Amino acid sequence: MRFRERFGTMQEWLTPKRLRRIAFALLAIWGGLSAMYPGQHLAWLVVLASCILASAYIPNPIRKR
């Protein structure tokens, strides 16, 4: 499989619903880890989850509703 085919398959699989689930799962992991290890800096998890969550709400002009 070429890169374009794999990338297209991944884009089809990553629907906005799945992206939201992934983002909220990362936020839940962050919450659990913050409770278990309060001294650790886990801001990278929040940043990653925020980026994924924001990308789930970007409209796709190719898809029709």
Z-matrix of the N, CA and C atoms (Angstrom, degrees):
N
C 1 1.444
C 2 1.525 1 109.66
N 3 1.269 2 115.30 1 135.36
C 4 1.448 3 119.33 2 178.21
C 5 1.520 4 110.23 3 -81.96
N 6 1.313 5 115.10 4 166.98
C 7 1.461 6 120.41 5 -176.69
C 8 1.527 7 111.17 6 -61.59
N 9 1.324 8 117.56 7 -42.95
C 10 1.469 9 120.25 8 -178.52
C 11 1.521 10 111.54 9 -61.58
N 12 1.312 11 117.03 10 -40.26
C 13 1.463 12 120.41 11 179.93
C 14 1.524 13 110.58 12 -66.56
N 15 1.319 14 116.77 13 -42.80
C 16 1.469 15 120.37 14 178.61
C 17 1.518 16 110.91 15 -65.92
N 18 1.324 17 116.65 16 -40.20
C 19 1.457 18 120.59 17 179.64
C 20 1.528 19 110.70 18 -65.53
N 21 1.315 20 116.86 19 -41.79
C 22 1.453 21 120.52 20 177.80
C 23 1.522 22 112.14 21 -64.19
N 24 1.317 23 116.58 22 -39.13
C 25 1.462 24 120.88 23 176.91
C 26 1.519 25 110.71 24 -64.70
N 27 1.321 26 117.21 25 -40.58
C 28 1.463 27 120.72 26 178.97
C 29 1.530 28 110.74 27 -66.80
N 30 1.332 29 117.63 28 -38.51
C 31 1.458 30 120.56 29 178.34
C 32 1.527 31 111.44 30 -64.62
N 33 1.313 32 117.10 31 -38.29
C 34 1.463 33 120.08 32 177.47
C 35 1.524 34 111.16 33 -67.26
N 36 1.326 35 116.79 34 -37.02
C 37 1.460 36 120.90 35 -177.78
C 38 1.526 37 111.83 36 -73.17
N 39 1.329 38 117.65 37 -35.76
C 40 1.463 39 121.23 38 -178.17
C 41 1.521 40 110.27 39 -84.58
N 42 1.296 41 115.90 40 80.35
C 43 1.455 42 120.97 41 177.77
C 44 1.529 43 108.56 42 -79.06
N 45 1.326 44 118.31 43 162.41
C 46 1.472 45 119.86 44 177.85
C 47 1.528 46 112.86 45 -57.51
N 48 1.320 47 117.69 46 -34.07
C 49 1.465 48 120.77 47 178.65
C 50 1.526 49 110.73 48 -64.41
N 51 1.327 50 116.35 49 -43.32
C 52 1.468 51 119.87 50 178.65
C 53 1.529 52 111.22 51 -68.51
N 54 1.323 53 116.84 52 -36.62
C 55 1.465 54 119.45 53 178.11
C 56 1.527 55 110.78 54 -63.49
N 57 1.338 56 116.89 55 -40.98
C 58 1.468 57 119.86 56 177.63
C 59 1.519 58 110.79 57 -63.74
N 60 1.327 59 117.28 58 -41.08
C 61 1.470 60 120.28 59 178.00
C 62 1.524 61 111.52 60 -61.82
N 63 1.317 62 116.38 61 -43.16
C 64 1.467 63 120.77 62 179.37
C 65 1.526 64 109.96 63 -63.20
N 66 1.335 65 116.86 64 -44.10
C 67 1.465 66 120.75 65 -178.56
C 68 1.526 67 110.94 66 -64.21
N 69 1.329 68 117.43 67 -44.45
C 70 1.461 69 119.29 68 179.94
C 71 1.528 70 111.68 69 -69.27
N 72 1.330 71 117.49 70 -30.46
C 73 1.462 72 120.12 71 174.83
C 74 1.529 73 110.29 72 -66.04
N 75 1.335 74 116.90 73 -41.39
C 76 1.467 75 120.03 74 177.40
C 77 1.524 76 111.30 75 -64.20
N 78 1.334 77 117.01 76 -38.67
C 79 1.463 78 119.75 77 177.31
C 80 1.526 79 111.03 78 -66.64
N 81 1.330 80 117.62 79 -35.68
C 82 1.460 81 120.58 80 177.15
C 83 1.530 82 110.66 81 -67.80
N 84 1.312 83 116.72 82 -40.12
C 85 1.469 84 120.71 83 176.33
C 86 1.524 85 109.84 84 -62.76
N 87 1.344 86 116.10 85 -42.29
C 88 1.458 87 119.86 86 178.07
C 89 1.525 88 110.99 87 -60.89
N 90 1.337 89 116.49 88 -43.44
C 91 1.461 90 119.92 89 179.68
C 92 1.517 91 112.13 90 -62.83
N 93 1.322 92 116.22 91 -42.21
C 94 1.463 93 119.76 92 178.36
C 95 1.512 94 112.52 93 -66.18
N 96 1.314 95 116.75 94 -44.19
C 97 1.463 96 119.80 95 179.86
C 98 1.524 97 111.75 96 -68.01
N 99 1.335 98 116.55 97 -34.97
C 100 1.466 99 119.35 98 177.87
C 101 1.520 100 111.23 99 -66.04
N 102 1.319 101 116.29 100 -34.72
C 103 1.464 102 119.90 101 178.26
C 104 1.526 103 111.12 102 -72.25
N 105 1.330 104 116.58 103 -36.58
C 106 1.466 105 120.28 104 -178.02
C 107 1.524 106 112.04 105 -78.95
N 108 1.321 107 117.03 106 -39.25
C 109 1.460 108 122.31 107 -177.27
C 110 1.528 109 109.45 108 -126.41
N 111 1.335 110 118.52 109 79.73
C 112 1.473 111 120.21 110 -173.62
C 113 1.530 112 114.42 111 -67.78
N 114 1.295 113 119.10 112 -19.74
C 115 1.461 114 120.35 113 -177.59
C 116 1.514 115 113.68 114 -86.46
N 117 1.313 116 117.97 115 -7.66
C 118 1.464 117 120.92 116 -176.30
C 119 1.523 118 110.87 117 -83.56
N 120 1.304 119 114.90 118 150.28
C 121 1.463 120 120.76 119 177.38
C 122 1.519 121 108.10 120 -95.77
N 123 1.313 122 116.27 121 105.66
C 124 1.450 123 121.55 122 -177.27
C 125 1.527 124 111.42 123 -114.88
N 126 1.307 125 116.41 124 30.60
C 127 1.465 126 120.51 125 -177.92
C 128 1.521 127 111.20 126 -65.35
N 129 1.301 128 118.42 127 -26.25
C 130 1.462 129 120.85 128 -179.30
C 131 1.520 130 111.11 129 -63.72
N 132 1.333 131 117.66 130 -30.84
C 133 1.459 132 119.82 131 176.68
C 134 1.527 133 111.16 132 -68.94
N 135 1.312 134 116.85 133 -39.62
C 136 1.459 135 120.53 134 178.66
C 137 1.520 136 110.24 135 -67.11
N 138 1.315 137 117.26 136 -41.61
C 139 1.459 138 121.28 137 179.40
C 140 1.526 139 110.11 138 -63.95
N 141 1.318 140 117.57 139 -45.17
C 142 1.458 141 121.59 140 179.35
C 143 1.527 142 110.87 141 -62.57
N 144 1.330 143 117.32 142 -46.03
C 145 1.461 144 120.94 143 179.30
C 146 1.518 145 111.06 144 -63.89
N 147 1.328 146 117.64 145 -38.08
C 148 1.466 147 120.64 146 179.24
C 149 1.524 148 111.54 147 -65.99
N 150 1.308 149 116.91 148 -40.60
C 151 1.467 150 120.36 149 178.49
C 152 1.527 151 111.04 150 -65.12
N 153 1.321 152 116.54 151 -43.61
C 154 1.465 153 120.23 152 179.08
C 155 1.522 154 110.31 153 -65.13
N 156 1.327 155 116.87 154 -42.57
C 157 1.456 156 120.82 155 -179.63
C 158 1.527 157 111.13 156 -65.11
N 159 1.317 158 117.26 157 -40.26
C 160 1.463 159 120.32 158 178.27
C 161 1.525 160 110.88 159 -66.36
N 162 1.316 161 117.81 160 -36.32
C 163 1.460 162 119.85 161 -179.83
C 164 1.521 163 111.87 162 -71.37
N 165 1.319 164 117.76 163 -20.10
C 166 1.462 165 120.03 164 178.51
C 167 1.522 166 111.24 165 -73.08
N 168 1.308 167 118.47 166 -19.94
C 169 1.456 168 121.73 167 -177.48
C 170 1.517 169 113.81 168 -102.79
N 171 1.315 170 118.22 169 3.26
C 172 1.458 171 121.60 170 176.67
C 173 1.531 172 107.63 171 -77.29
N 174 1.328 173 118.12 172 125.71
C 175 1.465 174 118.94 173 -178.63
C 176 1.520 175 111.56 174 -68.55
N 177 1.310 176 115.40 175 143.19
C 178 1.452 177 121.81 176 178.76
C 179 1.528 178 107.98 177 -102.57
N 180 1.332 179 119.10 178 113.83
C 181 1.453 180 120.15 179 -176.09
C 182 1.532 181 113.03 180 -71.33
N 183 1.323 182 117.89 181 -16.64
C 184 1.460 183 121.03 182 -178.25
C 185 1.522 184 111.07 183 -78.25
N 186 1.330 185 116.91 184 -38.84
C 187 1.460 186 120.63 185 -178.35
C 188 1.514 187 111.13 186 -75.53
N 189 1.319 188 115.23 187 142.05
C 190 1.456 189 120.21 188 176.66
C 191 1.513 190 108.56 189 -103.20
N 192 1.308 191 116.28 190 145.75
C 193 1.454 192 120.45 191 -179.04
C 194 1.496 193 111.18 192 -88.49
